[in-house]
Amino acid sequence: MNHEIVESFAQMVREKGIDKIFYRNVEDIFGMMVKKKYGPNAKYDVVVNMDKGDIEIYLEKEVVESVEDPSTQISIAEAKKNLEMT
């Protein structure tokens, strides 16, 4: 995530006193970005914390032996590889 974008949102919230509707709009915008990249079936959660200047996006995938839908599933091998990288 580009820190400058997040900080710009946080600064607007602090300076303008923007309410919870703005938070929902930010969540919706990032949700649309997730759907565009991973497809309409993607399961995700967007957490916005403007006080800290954080936006976290969690993508939920089912771990399977054979991937049939890459937008909702990940292979066991790929999941293990991702765990090794963390």
RADARA-V322344 format. One record per run of one state. SS is the DSSP state (hx for helix, st for strand, lp for the rest). FROM is the first residue (numbers start at 1). TO is the last residue. If there is no record, write none. Layout:
ss | from | to
SS | FROM | TO
SS | FROM | TO
This chain:
ss | from | to
lp | 1 | 2
hx | 3 | 16
lp | 17 | 19
hx | 20 | 38
lp | 39 | 42
st | 43 | 49
lp | 50 | 53
st | 54 | 60
lp | 61 | 61
st | 62 | 64
lp | 65 | 72
st | 73 | 75
hx | 76 | 85
lp | 86 | 86
